[in-house]
Amino acid sequence: MQRLSDIIERIVRLLALLGALGVIAMMLHVALDVTMRGLFGAPIPATVEIVSHYYMVFIAFLPLAWVERRNGMVSVEVLEGLLPAPLLRVSDLLVAILVTAIYATIAIITWKTAMTNFNSGSFVIVLNYRIPTWPTYFLPPAGFGLAAFVTAWRAFETLLGAVRPEQVHES
């Protein structure tokens, strides 16, 4: 079980690194576009489309599993301080199962959307050039699917009592 947990940890770290590289690439692209526009009056074509259809989608959805692994999502802990340890564990398990179901459902729905856009070959036209946008439709189902896997693993760890305290209730 620890081996699988370590593999999951490596995967989510890789996703976080890819997200960070996406942010850096986007910043460089936009900075170069602004520089080219300001100095030479010649912006990089399709910057807005590439940023909105590629970088932003990549940055928003791919690191979801990393955020879930770190319990970085918004949480409201109104009653948790009042619960005894066994009920707290049940609460954590139920939340992990519910979140897994939600992520999995969203992954399935966004997968269907991705397939529709893949089959239609969706694109945007910029300066009479077709820029395909269908590949980015696969990022949300990948992000949500990986987040579902991470939260399912959390439920399994909670069920077995193997969750480390710093992973369950980080401040």
PAFILO-261461 format. One line per field, with one value per residue: x, y, z of N, C-alpha, C, CB in turn; residue in three letters; residue number from 0. Coordinates in Angstrom, 3 decimals, always signed. Glycine has a CB too. Example, Ala and Ser with C-alpha at 12.3 -4.5 7.8 and 13.67 -1.06 7.14 Angstrom:
n_px <- [+13.190,+12.850]
n_py <- [-5.690,-2.250]
n_pz <- [+7.800,+7.080]
ca_px <- [+12.300,+13.670]
ca_py <- [-4.500,-1.060]
ca_pz <- [+7.800,+7.140]
c_px <- [+13.200,+12.900]
c_py <- [-3.300,+0.030]
c_pz <- [+7.800,+7.870]
cb_px <- [+11.308,+14.084]
cb_py <- [-4.473,-0.598]
cb_pz <- [+9.046,+5.725]
res <- [Ala,Ser]
n <- [0,1]
//
This chain:
n_px <- [+0.819,+1.950,+3.779,+2.171,+1.019,+3.288,+3.841,+1.580,+2.019,+4.326,+3.296,+1.360,+3.029,+4.492,+2.428,+1.913,+4.341,+4.215,+2.021,+3.162,+5.192,+3.558,+2.446,+4.760,+5.476,+3.230,+3.479,+5.908,+5.201,+3.124,+4.543,+6.464,+4.760,+3.670,+6.027,+6.840,+4.679,+4.832,+7.454,+7.834,+5.417,+4.175,+2.423,+2.441,+0.754,-2.470,-2.193,-4.049,-5.964,-4.439,-3.554,-6.040,-7.301,-5.437,-3.129,-4.481,-6.460,-4.888,-3.389,-5.432,-6.777,-5.053,-3.389,-5.244,-5.334,-3.016,-3.627,-5.777,-4.486,-2.997,-4.940,-5.933,-8.226,-11.138,-12.545,-15.022,-15.102,-17.028,-18.243,-16.336,-14.389,-15.797,-16.345,-15.774,-12.833,-13.471,-15.904,-15.031,-13.319,-15.199,-16.628,-14.596,-14.215,-16.747,-16.873,-14.678,-15.566,-17.880,-16.762,-15.111,-17.054,-18.266,-16.110,-15.568,-17.960,-17.974,-15.666,-16.492,-18.570,-17.154,-15.436,-17.125,-17.788,-15.244,-14.834,-16.850,-15.925,-13.486,-14.331,-15.659,-13.602,-12.963,-12.116,-10.538,-10.603,-8.004,-6.673,-7.177,-6.259,-6.634,-6.810,-6.502,-8.662,-9.649,-7.835,-7.423,-9.743,-9.520,-8.083,-9.625,-11.197,-9.047,-7.785,-9.920,-10.422,-7.995,-8.009,-10.262,-9.273,-7.256,-8.785,-10.341,-8.355,-7.653,-9.999,-9.811,-7.422,-8.296,-10.324,-8.813,-7.456,-5.016,-4.279,-2.153,-1.988,-1.201,-1.930,-4.647,-5.909,-4.743,-3.715]
n_py <- [-1.193,+1.247,+1.575,+2.044,+4.415,+6.047,+6.064,+7.375,+9.822,+10.671,+10.920,+12.962,+15.037,+15.333,+16.232,+18.685,+19.940,+20.027,+21.746,+24.060,+24.532,+25.089,+27.527,+29.122,+28.958,+30.219,+32.794,+33.620,+33.562,+35.496,+37.738,+37.982,+38.499,+40.998,+42.514,+42.302,+43.556,+46.123,+47.042,+46.514,+46.720,+44.439,+42.005,+38.632,+36.356,+35.039,+34.888,+35.397,+33.408,+31.055,+31.281,+31.284,+28.912,+26.881,+27.210,+28.167,+26.222,+23.965,+24.706,+25.017,+22.519,+20.222,+20.109,+19.361,+16.891,+17.020,+19.158,+18.042,+15.908,+17.245,+18.201,+20.717,+21.942,+24.017,+23.944,+23.418,+23.398,+23.135,+21.537,+19.626,+19.898,+19.203,+16.542,+13.165,+11.089,+8.565,+9.231,+11.388,+10.147,+8.629,+10.732,+11.868,+9.731,+9.530,+12.048,+11.843,+9.755,+10.914,+13.142,+11.796,+10.521,+12.781,+13.989,+11.861,+11.724,+14.255,+13.914,+11.937,+13.265,+15.447,+14.006,+13.004,+15.411,+16.086,+14.038,+14.618,+17.095,+16.257,+14.494,+16.301,+17.914,+20.458,+23.931,+27.208,+30.166,+32.194,+34.964,+33.873,+31.280,+27.976,+27.023,+24.268,+23.325,+21.126,+19.278,+20.290,+19.831,+17.398,+17.701,+18.568,+16.113,+14.417,+15.699,+15.763,+13.029,+12.017,+13.374,+12.176,+9.604,+10.064,+10.983,+8.728,+6.974,+8.258,+7.781,+5.016,+4.811,+6.127,+4.420,+2.201,+3.297,+4.433,+6.972,+9.693,+12.052,+14.721,+14.857,+14.727,+16.859,+19.488,+22.788]
n_pz <- [+0.000,+0.756,-1.279,-3.546,-2.691,-2.680,-5.427,-6.402,-5.185,-6.556,-9.145,-8.820,-8.089,-10.442,-12.090,-10.861,-11.384,-14.185,-14.437,-13.316,-15.187,-17.344,-16.520,-16.529,-19.256,-20.367,-19.268,-20.421,-23.131,-23.243,-22.317,-24.330,-26.469,-25.699,-25.676,-28.369,-29.563,-28.452,-29.119,-31.874,-33.068,-33.878,-32.855,-31.482,-33.439,-32.611,-29.838,-27.731,-28.209,-27.950,-25.318,-23.930,-24.837,-24.588,-22.628,-20.243,-19.779,-19.448,-17.164,-15.293,-15.012,-15.062,-12.674,-10.658,-9.254,-7.733,-6.038,-4.657,-3.393,-1.541,+0.055,-0.631,-1.485,-1.028,+2.188,+4.681,+8.007,+10.202,+12.202,+12.711,+14.752,+16.967,+16.757,+17.807,+17.372,+15.965,+14.623,+13.141,+11.384,+9.944,+8.804,+7.194,+5.441,+4.172,+2.931,+1.181,-0.479,-1.596,-2.934,-4.722,-6.316,-7.448,-8.870,-10.646,-12.084,-13.322,-14.843,-16.652,-18.008,-19.126,-20.708,-22.671,-23.923,-24.846,-26.710,-28.542,-29.514,-30.541,-32.566,-34.220,-34.843,-33.671,-33.825,-33.885,-35.828,-36.774,-38.198,-40.744,-40.375,-39.237,-35.954,-34.123,-31.502,-30.288,-28.962,-26.370,-25.027,-23.862,-21.568,-19.213,-18.580,-18.030,-15.858,-13.954,-13.787,-12.759,-10.324,-9.195,-8.892,-6.978,-4.788,-4.371,-3.583,-1.221,+0.227,+0.470,+1.972,+4.280,+5.099,+5.793,+7.838,+7.383,+6.684,+6.893,+9.516,+8.813,+6.193,+6.144,+7.577,+6.928,+7.693]
ca_px <- [+0.000,+2.838,+4.381,+1.194,+0.911,+4.468,+3.672,+0.580,+2.685,+5.202,+2.454,+0.765,+4.118,+4.762,+1.335,+2.154,+5.472,+3.703,+1.219,+4.093,+5.820,+2.526,+2.376,+5.971,+5.356,+2.227,+4.049,+6.894,+4.473,+2.448,+5.573,+7.033,+3.724,+3.620,+7.283,+6.780,+3.661,+5.318,+8.674,+7.806,+4.051,+3.826,+2.192,+2.440,-0.615,-3.265,-1.804,-5.240,-6.579,-3.566,-3.612,-7.347,-7.684,-4.408,-2.461,-5.396,-7.100,-3.810,-3.056,-6.584,-7.281,-4.072,-2.920,-6.303,-4.975,-2.012,-4.332,-6.537,-3.552,-2.555,-6.155,-5.886,-9.516,-11.857,-13.295,-15.698,-14.980,-17.842,-18.487,-15.276,-13.722,-16.651,-16.507,-14.739,-11.988,-14.139,-16.857,-14.231,-12.861,-16.374,-16.877,-13.561,-14.484,-17.928,-16.504,-13.804,-16.402,-18.731,-15.921,-14.712,-18.204,-18.450,-15.022,-15.743,-19.090,-17.516,-14.710,-17.268,-19.279,-16.192,-14.901,-18.091,-17.585,-13.965,-15.017,-17.650,-15.040,-12.506,-15.002,-15.992,-12.368,-13.198,-10.993,-10.845,-9.923,-7.274,-5.948,-7.426,-5.648,-7.384,-6.058,-7.334,-8.883,-10.147,-6.967,-7.519,-10.950,-9.168,-7.440,-10.533,-11.462,-7.818,-7.627,-10.965,-10.230,-6.877,-8.464,-11.148,-8.416,-6.586,-9.750,-10.697,-7.244,-7.796,-11.075,-9.252,-6.499,-9.096,-10.999,-7.835,-6.834,-3.617,-4.034,-1.307,-2.743,-0.886,-2.591,-6.096,-6.411,-3.728,-4.265]
ca_py <- [+0.000,+2.407,+1.720,+2.711,+5.783,+6.762,+6.244,+8.438,+11.072,+11.065,+11.345,+14.281,+16.021,+15.560,+17.079,+20.042,+20.477,+20.358,+22.964,+25.187,+24.788,+25.738,+28.933,+29.791,+29.076,+31.243,+34.110,+33.956,+33.819,+36.794,+38.785,+38.148,+39.147,+42.413,+43.116,+42.409,+44.561,+47.443,+47.465,+46.378,+46.843,+43.153,+41.005,+37.224,+36.005,+34.050,+34.779,+35.309,+32.101,+30.020,+31.413,+30.879,+27.542,+25.899,+27.415,+28.289,+24.922,+23.119,+25.147,+24.876,+21.170,+19.168,+19.957,+19.086,+15.748,+17.501,+19.967,+17.112,+15.129,+18.133,+18.723,+22.147,+22.489,+24.745,+23.074,+24.073,+22.461,+23.724,+20.598,+18.631,+20.036,+18.623,+15.107,+12.264,+10.530,+7.598,+9.925,+12.209,+9.230,+8.340,+11.957,+11.951,+8.677,+9.911,+13.188,+11.340,+8.986,+11.871,+13.926,+10.879,+10.367,+14.041,+14.086,+10.827,+12.143,+15.366,+13.348,+11.248,+14.284,+16.204,+13.071,+13.008,+16.681,+15.977,+13.169,+15.376,+18.077,+15.497,+14.001,+17.420,+18.631,+21.856,+24.843,+28.629,+30.757,+33.416,+35.438,+32.889,+29.991,+27.150,+26.562,+23.226,+23.434,+19.861,+18.560,+20.784,+19.302,+16.176,+18.049,+18.461,+14.749,+13.867,+16.310,+15.286,+11.595,+11.834,+13.836,+11.122,+8.512,+10.482,+11.005,+7.328,+6.448,+8.833,+7.038,+3.700,+5.015,+6.463,+3.185,+1.339,+4.031,+4.655,+8.354,+10.451,+13.217,+15.967,+14.854,+14.806,+18.155,+20.540,+24.136]
ca_pz <- [+0.000,+0.807,-2.612,-4.409,-2.199,-3.175,-6.877,-6.551,-4.801,-7.671,-10.269,-8.562,-8.139,-11.863,-12.586,-10.337,-12.152,-15.520,-14.272,-13.122,-16.493,-18.153,-16.091,-17.023,-20.712,-20.654,-18.935,-21.452,-24.374,-23.134,-22.225,-25.673,-27.275,-25.306,-26.142,-29.837,-29.887,-28.057,-29.813,-33.330,-33.583,-34.486,-31.805,-31.899,-33.819,-31.880,-28.428,-26.894,-28.423,-27.391,-23.856,-23.393,-25.201,-24.241,-21.336,-19.102,-19.543,-18.937,-15.804,-14.401,-14.783,-14.864,-11.280,-9.691,-8.406,-6.773,-5.053,-3.819,-2.573,-0.472,+0.695,-0.869,-1.898,+0.003,+3.084,+5.791,+9.124,+11.256,+13.292,+12.861,+16.038,+17.998,+16.537,+18.309,+16.304,+15.070,+13.745,+12.231,+10.340,+9.109,+8.042,+6.159,+4.462,+3.390,+2.080,+0.113,-1.414,-2.312,-3.848,-5.793,-7.219,-8.184,-9.853,-11.680,-12.924,-14.166,-15.813,-17.702,-18.796,-19.936,-21.712,-23.779,-24.621,-25.559,-27.879,-29.513,-30.143,-31.331,-33.774,-35.106,-35.167,-33.323,-34.055,-34.002,-36.981,-36.448,-39.383,-41.801,-40.045,-38.291,-34.790,-33.507,-30.058,-29.754,-28.005,-24.996,-24.391,-23.136,-20.294,-18.065,-18.096,-17.449,-14.540,-13.048,-13.591,-11.825,-9.005,-8.688,-8.442,-5.744,-3.690,-4.098,-2.796,+0.112,+0.889,+0.801,+3.095,+5.457,+5.496,+6.452,+8.938,+7.015,+6.284,+7.817,+10.011,+8.110,+4.892,+6.280,+8.036,+6.890,+7.860]
c_px <- [+0.868,+3.470,+3.431,+1.015,+2.094,+4.374,+2.673,+1.216,+3.596,+4.401,+1.888,+1.835,+4.483,+3.683,+1.494,+3.293,+5.017,+2.838,+2.098,+4.789,+4.831,+2.387,+3.569,+5.895,+4.355,+2.787,+5.064,+6.218,+3.823,+3.465,+6.204,+6.034,+3.660,+4.868,+7.253,+5.783,+4.179,+6.500,+8.540,+6.413,+3.566,+3.633,+2.277,+0.998,-1.201,-2.878,-3.031,-5.875,-5.745,-3.595,-4.937,-7.717,-6.661,-3.858,-3.428,-6.077,-6.088,-3.527,-4.201,-6.897,-6.228,-3.614,-4.003,-5.943,-3.957,-2.683,-5.123,-5.617,-3.077,-3.720,-6.227,-7.193,-10.167,-12.614,-13.913,-15.742,-15.723,-17.949,-17.337,-14.558,-14.502,-16.766,-15.403,-14.018,-12.707,-15.140,-16.149,-13.733,-14.001,-16.694,-15.872,-13.810,-15.659,-17.627,-15.649,-14.609,-17.275,-17.923,-15.447,-15.835,-18.415,-17.374,-15.206,-16.875,-18.674,-16.525,-15.450,-17.963,-18.300,-15.524,-15.835,-17.959,-16.292,-14.112,-15.848,-16.770,-13.955,-13.135,-15.350,-14.741,-12.463,-11.918,-11.487,-10.064,-9.313,-6.442,-5.992,-6.705,-6.520,-6.448,-6.932,-7.445,-9.326,-9.171,-7.141,-8.775,-10.672,-8.491,-8.404,-10.843,-10.217,-7.622,-8.654,-10.822,-9.101,-7.251,-9.407,-10.330,-7.750,-7.574,-10.259,-9.601,-7.299,-8.883,-10.572,-8.297,-7.255,-9.793,-10.055,-7.145,-5.393,-3.304,-3.185,-2.060,-2.448,-1.524,-4.087,-6.557,-5.308,-4.396,-3.894]
c_py <- [+1.264,+2.657,+2.440,+4.168,+6.626,+7.025,+7.369,+9.791,+11.567,+11.581,+12.733,+15.369,+16.344,+16.471,+18.519,+20.703,+20.874,+21.621,+24.188,+25.540,+25.463,+27.216,+29.706,+30.001,+30.169,+32.639,+34.537,+34.321,+35.203,+37.933,+39.050,+38.851,+40.644,+43.142,+43.331,+43.489,+45.964,+47.931,+47.486,+46.537,+45.571,+42.101,+39.586,+36.856,+34.927,+33.898,+34.602,+33.923,+30.979,+30.074,+30.868,+29.431,+26.493,+26.113,+27.396,+26.966,+23.958,+23.429,+24.874,+23.423,+20.113,+19.029,+19.638,+17.948,+16.159,+18.296,+19.055,+16.316,+15.948,+18.667,+20.235,+22.753,+23.198,+23.742,+23.914,+23.055,+23.002,+22.792,+19.641,+18.712,+19.407,+17.099,+14.301,+11.610,+9.522,+8.262,+10.828,+11.359,+8.864,+9.545,+12.085,+10.935,+9.058,+11.078,+12.707,+10.557,+9.923,+12.661,+13.053,+10.718,+11.618,+14.192,+13.084,+11.201,+13.275,+14.864,+12.678,+12.268,+15.049,+15.310,+13.045,+14.288,+16.645,+15.131,+13.864,+16.378,+17.406,+15.057,+15.122,+18.197,+20.111,+22.686,+26.274,+29.144,+32.077,+33.776,+34.412,+31.558,+29.267,+26.698,+25.522,+23.432,+22.108,+19.167,+19.009,+20.309,+18.003,+16.465,+18.017,+17.019,+14.089,+14.401,+15.803,+13.789,+11.305,+12.292,+12.803,+9.951,+8.846,+10.487,+9.600,+6.669,+6.980,+8.098,+5.668,+3.807,+5.317,+5.219,+2.259,+2.020,+4.388,+6.089,+9.034,+11.694,+14.493,+16.014,+15.081,+16.211,+19.195,+21.880,+24.990]
c_pz <- [+0.000,-0.556,-3.561,-3.992,-2.685,-4.680,-7.145,-6.240,-5.923,-8.854,-10.026,-8.526,-9.583,-12.461,-12.107,-11.098,-13.554,-15.468,-14.119,-14.429,-17.445,-17.812,-16.635,-18.530,-21.091,-20.376,-19.993,-22.764,-24.334,-23.067,-23.593,-26.593,-26.972,-25.800,-27.650,-30.261,-29.594,-28.868,-31.326,-33.933,-34.221,-33.383,-32.363,-32.236,-32.903,-30.415,-27.533,-27.009,-27.796,-25.867,-23.327,-23.697,-24.787,-22.827,-20.160,-18.767,-18.927,-17.465,-14.831,-14.054,-14.486,-13.410,-10.252,-8.731,-7.353,-5.660,-4.103,-2.902,-1.372,+0.359,+0.568,-1.329,-0.724,+0.873,+4.197,+6.928,+10.337,+12.459,+13.562,+14.199,+17.180,+17.892,+17.208,+17.133,+15.413,+14.119,+12.747,+11.068,+9.388,+8.232,+6.896,+5.047,+3.566,+2.453,+0.914,-0.926,-2.248,-3.337,-5.009,-6.808,-8.061,-9.256,-10.991,-12.634,-13.857,-15.213,-16.966,-18.605,-19.689,-20.977,-22.931,-24.604,-25.428,-26.817,-28.961,-30.253,-30.974,-32.656,-34.747,-35.520,-34.842,-33.441,-33.947,-35.215,-36.546,-37.675,-40.517,-41.585,-39.038,-37.174,-34.098,-31.994,-29.448,-28.794,-26.558,-24.285,-23.635,-21.795,-19.101,-17.649,-17.505,-16.037,-13.543,-12.770,-12.612,-10.416,-8.385,-8.163,-7.113,-4.572,-3.370,-3.263,-1.366,+0.893,+1.333,+1.993,+4.383,+5.997,+6.257,+7.631,+8.657,+6.627,+7.345,+8.252,+9.246,+6.733,+5.022,+6.631,+8.091,+7.056,+6.688]
cb_px <- [-0.934,+3.929,+4.758,-0.159,+0.840,+5.739,+3.194,-0.642,+3.497,+6.069,+1.312,-0.014,+5.359,+4.822,-0.024,+2.478,+6.620,+2.888,+0.298,+5.144,+6.340,+1.189,+2.330,+7.227,+4.927,+0.955,+4.718,+7.857,+3.402,+1.536,+6.666,+7.436,+2.353,+3.492,+8.484,+6.388,+2.366,+5.691,+9.802,+8.360,+3.965,+4.932,+0.821,+3.031,-0.649,-3.146,-1.010,-6.256,-6.762,-2.117,-3.433,-8.415,-7.901,-3.268,-1.713,-6.451,-7.677,-2.534,-2.715,-7.796,-8.045,-2.886,-2.235,-7.588,-4.417,-0.947,-5.276,-7.359,-2.344,-1.771,-6.202,-4.853,-10.441,-12.828,-12.385,-17.151,-13.496,-19.231,-19.708,-14.280,-13.483,-18.025,-16.532,-15.349,-10.782,-14.861,-17.838,-13.039,-12.271,-17.602,-16.801,-12.172,-14.770,-19.085,-15.744,-12.690,-17.290,-19.409,-14.704,-14.319,-19.479,-18.413,-13.666,-16.030,-20.283,-16.868,-13.768,-18.320,-20.033,-15.126,-14.742,-19.535,-17.558,-12.887,-15.694,-18.819,-14.402,-11.993,-16.263,-16.989,-12.031,-13.760,-10.336,-10.472,-10.903,-6.367,-4.491,-7.013,-4.212,-8.027,-5.677,-6.755,-9.924,-10.466,-5.525,-7.479,-12.034,-8.258,-6.819,-11.820,-12.001,-6.592,-7.727,-12.348,-9.946,-5.641,-9.174,-12.118,-7.357,-5.953,-10.925,-10.915,-5.901,-8.121,-12.294,-8.516,-5.521,-10.133,-11.559,-6.798,-6.910,-3.248,-5.367,+0.057,-2.443,+0.618,-2.329,-6.576,-7.054,-2.922,-3.774]
cb_py <- [-0.006,+2.208,+0.342,+1.975,+5.795,+5.964,+4.922,+8.184,+10.875,+9.885,+10.346,+14.270,+15.499,+14.209,+16.522,+20.000,+19.439,+19.174,+22.838,+24.849,+23.468,+25.037,+29.038,+28.971,+27.729,+31.001,+34.078,+32.791,+32.730,+36.825,+38.381,+36.775,+38.494,+42.550,+42.229,+41.047,+44.297,+47.428,+46.565,+45.044,+47.961,+42.699,+41.229,+36.273,+35.527,+32.726,+36.024,+36.397,+31.844,+30.189,+32.893,+31.779,+27.455,+25.961,+28.728,+29.348,+24.336,+23.311,+26.640,+25.512,+20.747,+19.423,+21.203,+18.750,+14.594,+18.371,+20.985,+16.160,+14.670,+19.289,+18.319,+22.438,+21.377,+25.791,+21.961,+24.575,+22.207,+24.058,+19.812,+18.786,+21.484,+19.240,+14.807,+11.185,+9.870,+6.538,+10.749,+12.857,+7.960,+7.968,+13.196,+11.727,+7.341,+10.279,+14.269,+10.447,+7.974,+12.833,+14.526,+9.508,+10.056,+15.251,+13.855,+9.453,+12.589,+16.476,+12.328,+10.288,+15.267,+16.850,+11.627,+12.867,+17.853,+15.374,+11.849,+16.107,+18.967,+14.256,+13.252,+18.363,+18.453,+21.959,+24.593,+29.429,+30.962,+33.235,+35.754,+33.462,+30.178,+25.922,+27.757,+21.829,+24.509,+18.935,+18.738,+22.288,+19.069,+15.315,+19.425,+19.168,+13.890,+14.210,+17.812,+15.579,+10.919,+12.604,+15.217,+10.643,+8.201,+11.883,+11.923,+6.543,+6.815,+10.337,+6.885,+3.099,+6.156,+7.552,+2.466,+0.889,+3.228,+3.756,+9.120,+10.829,+13.441,+16.134,+13.545,+13.832,+18.017,+20.496,+24.779]
cb_pz <- [+1.206,+1.870,-3.188,-4.363,-0.660,-2.864,-7.550,-5.622,-3.506,-8.113,-10.499,-7.235,-7.383,-12.632,-12.132,-8.820,-12.234,-16.096,-13.066,-12.039,-17.114,-17.961,-14.543,-16.667,-21.328,-19.817,-17.537,-21.670,-24.610,-21.889,-21.208,-26.268,-27.017,-23.765,-25.759,-30.465,-29.095,-26.623,-29.438,-33.719,-34.577,-35.498,-31.146,-30.771,-35.270,-32.550,-27.992,-27.285,-29.922,-27.907,-23.431,-23.940,-26.682,-25.253,-21.347,-19.388,-20.867,-19.776,-15.799,-15.031,-15.952,-15.741,-10.861,-10.421,-9.259,-7.482,-5.755,-4.690,-3.417,-1.054,+2.177,-1.860,-2.442,-0.623,+3.671,+5.389,+9.470,+10.727,+13.000,+11.757,+16.332,+17.921,+15.050,+19.245,+16.910,+15.897,+14.574,+12.978,+10.969,+9.987,+8.963,+6.774,+5.171,+4.324,+2.898,+0.703,-0.647,-1.323,-3.094,-5.215,-6.420,-7.216,-9.171,-11.032,-12.049,-13.303,-15.123,-17.069,-17.864,-19.038,-21.106,-23.242,-23.619,-24.644,-27.463,-28.811,-29.084,-30.535,-33.395,-34.420,-36.631,-31.905,-35.443,-32.673,-38.184,-35.160,-39.022,-43.125,-39.488,-39.006,-33.813,-33.809,-29.767,-30.891,-28.397,-24.987,-25.437,-23.991,-20.399,-18.381,-19.232,-18.329,-14.648,-13.635,-14.920,-12.316,-9.119,-9.791,-9.495,-5.918,-4.035,-5.426,-3.450,+0.022,-0.053,-0.422,+2.784,+5.117,+4.264,+5.454,+10.201,+5.889,+6.071,+7.161,+11.467,+7.984,+4.173,+7.335,+9.405,+5.577,+9.153]
res <- [Met,Gln,Arg,Leu,Ser,Asp,Ile,Ile,Glu,Arg,Ile,Val,Arg,Leu,Leu,Ala,Leu,Leu,Gly,Ala,Leu,Gly,Val,Ile,Ala,Met,Met,Leu,His,Val,Ala,Leu,Asp,Val,Thr,Met,Arg,Gly,Leu,Phe,Gly,Ala,Pro,Ile,Pro,Ala,Thr,Val,Glu,Ile,Val,Ser,His,Tyr,Tyr,Met,Val,Phe,Ile,Ala,Phe,Leu,Pro,Leu,Ala,Trp,Val,Glu,Arg,Arg,Asn,Gly,Met,Val,Ser,Val,Glu,Val,Leu,Glu,Gly,Leu,Leu,Pro,Ala,Pro,Leu,Leu,Arg,Val,Ser,Asp,Leu,Leu,Val,Ala,Ile,Leu,Val,Thr,Ala,Ile,Tyr,Ala,Thr,Ile,Ala,Ile,Ile,Thr,Trp,Lys,Thr,Ala,Met,Thr,Asn,Phe,Asn,Ser,Gly,Ser,Phe,Val,Ile,Val,Leu,Asn,Tyr,Arg,Ile,Pro,Thr,Trp,Pro,Thr,Tyr,Phe,Leu,Pro,Pro,Ala,Gly,Phe,Gly,Leu,Ala,Ala,Phe,Val,Thr,Ala,Trp,Arg,Ala,Phe,Glu,Thr,Leu,Leu,Gly,Ala,Val,Arg,Pro,Glu,Gln,Val,His,Glu,Ser]
n <- [0,1,2,3,4,5,6,7,8,9,10,11,12,13,14,15,16,17,18,19,20,21,22,23,24,25,26,27,28,29,30,31,32,33,34,35,36,37,38,39,40,41,42,43,44,45,46,47,48,49,50,51,52,53,54,55,56,57,58,59,60,61,62,63,64,65,66,67,68,69,70,71,72,73,74,75,76,77,78,79,80,81,82,83,84,85,86,87,88,89,90,91,92,93,94,95,96,97,98,99,100,101,102,103,104,105,106,107,108,109,110,111,112,113,114,115,116,117,118,119,120,121,122,123,124,125,126,127,128,129,130,131,132,133,134,135,136,137,138,139,140,141,142,143,144,145,146,147,148,149,150,151,152,153,154,155,156,157,158,159,160,161,162,163,164,165,166,167,168,169,170]
//
